[in-house]
Amino acid sequence: MAATMSDGYRDAIANEGGALITHIGLVIVNNDEITGGSYARIAVTWTTAPADGVGTIRPTADLTFEIPAGITVAGWRGFNAAAPNGDINYGGADLTNEVFVGAGQYKLLKAATGIKHDNPA
């Protein structure tokens, strides 16, 4: 039987989730993180979870990434470190593929990026 947790618990876990993910990175179609050029993960801060811990937390700002030529941006992932070296990939979401023939910038919009927290059944 699943436990029914309090609103306080859900609020705490929702906010902790945001604290765990300190950087966002972008991935290509096979889910490997982008490498090369001036690409780098970007530090992220999150909005506060709703009072009942149910809802979506979002980055507090849009994030603009430098993308090398020949890359197809396919998704974002949340990480606990600025660079891959013993870091944790907490997952993220797929995006509409965007092909970069030449180097360019990709803007990950805060309004379209978030971590959803549901009320457990």
C-alpha positions as CSV (number, residue, x, y, z in Angstrom):
1,M,0.0,0.0,0.0
2,A,1.4,3.4,-1.0
3,A,1.8,6.0,1.7
4,T,-0.1,9.3,1.5
5,M,2.5,11.9,2.2
6,S,1.8,15.4,3.6
7,D,1.9,18.6,1.6
8,G,5.0,19.6,3.6
9,Y,6.8,16.4,2.5
10,R,5.9,17.0,-1.2
11,D,7.0,20.6,-0.9
12,A,10.3,19.6,0.6
13,I,11.0,17.0,-2.0
14,A,10.0,19.3,-4.9
15,N,12.4,22.0,-3.7
16,E,15.2,19.5,-3.0
17,G,14.9,18.2,-6.5
18,G,15.7,21.7,-7.8
19,A,18.7,21.9,-5.4
20,L,20.1,18.6,-6.8
21,I,20.1,19.8,-10.4
22,T,22.7,22.6,-10.5
23,H,23.4,22.6,-14.2
24,I,21.5,21.9,-17.4
25,G,23.1,20.4,-20.5
26,L,21.9,19.6,-24.0
27,V,21.9,16.2,-25.7
28,I,21.9,15.0,-29.3
29,V,19.5,12.4,-30.8
30,N,21.2,9.4,-29.1
31,N,21.0,11.1,-25.7
32,D,24.8,11.8,-25.5
33,E,25.6,15.2,-24.2
34,I,26.9,17.7,-26.7
35,T,30.7,18.2,-26.8
36,G,33.1,20.5,-28.6
37,G,33.4,24.1,-29.6
38,S,32.4,26.5,-26.9
39,Y,29.5,24.3,-25.6
40,A,29.3,24.0,-21.8
41,R,26.6,23.1,-19.3
42,I,24.9,26.2,-17.7
43,A,24.3,26.7,-14.0
44,V,20.6,26.9,-13.2
45,T,18.5,28.2,-10.3
46,W,14.9,27.1,-10.0
47,T,11.6,28.7,-9.0
48,T,10.2,27.6,-5.7
49,A,7.7,24.7,-5.7
50,P,4.1,25.5,-5.1
51,A,3.0,25.5,-1.4
52,D,1.6,22.0,-1.6
53,G,4.6,20.6,-3.5
54,V,2.5,19.7,-6.5
55,G,3.2,21.4,-9.8
56,T,6.2,22.5,-11.9
57,I,9.4,24.2,-10.9
58,R,11.2,26.1,-13.7
59,P,14.5,27.8,-14.3
60,T,14.4,31.4,-13.2
61,A,15.9,32.5,-16.5
62,D,16.2,31.4,-20.1
63,L,19.5,29.5,-20.8
64,T,21.6,30.2,-24.0
65,F,24.0,27.5,-25.1
66,E,26.8,27.8,-27.6
67,I,26.3,24.9,-30.1
68,P,29.1,23.6,-32.4
69,A,28.5,23.1,-36.1
70,G,27.0,19.8,-37.2
71,I,25.0,19.2,-34.1
72,T,21.3,18.4,-33.7
73,V,20.0,19.5,-30.4
74,A,17.4,16.9,-29.2
75,G,16.9,17.4,-25.5
76,W,18.0,18.8,-22.2
77,R,19.2,17.0,-19.1
78,G,19.7,18.1,-15.5
79,F,23.1,17.4,-13.8
80,N,24.6,17.9,-10.4
81,A,27.9,19.3,-11.7
82,A,29.3,21.7,-14.3
83,A,31.3,19.0,-16.1
84,P,31.1,15.3,-16.6
85,N,33.4,13.6,-14.1
86,G,31.5,11.5,-11.6
87,D,28.4,13.6,-12.1
88,I,24.8,12.4,-12.0
89,N,22.4,12.8,-15.0
90,Y,19.0,13.2,-13.4
91,G,17.1,13.1,-16.8
92,G,15.2,15.9,-18.5
93,A,13.0,16.2,-21.5
94,D,13.2,15.7,-25.3
95,L,13.0,18.8,-27.4
96,T,12.0,19.4,-31.0
97,N,15.2,18.6,-33.0
98,E,17.1,21.6,-34.1
99,V,19.9,21.1,-36.6
100,F,22.9,23.4,-36.5
101,V,24.8,23.3,-39.8
102,G,27.1,26.0,-38.6
103,A,27.9,27.0,-35.0
104,G,25.2,29.0,-33.3
105,Q,23.2,29.5,-30.1
106,Y,20.3,27.5,-28.7
107,K,18.0,29.2,-26.2
108,L,16.3,26.9,-23.7
109,L,13.2,28.9,-22.6
110,K,12.3,28.9,-18.9
111,A,8.6,28.9,-19.7
112,A,9.0,25.6,-21.7
113,T,11.4,23.9,-19.3
114,G,10.4,22.4,-16.0
115,I,10.3,19.6,-13.5
116,K,6.8,18.4,-12.7
117,H,5.9,17.1,-9.2
118,D,2.7,15.1,-8.9
119,N,0.5,14.3,-6.0
120,P,1.1,10.6,-5.3
121,A,-1.8,8.3,-5.7
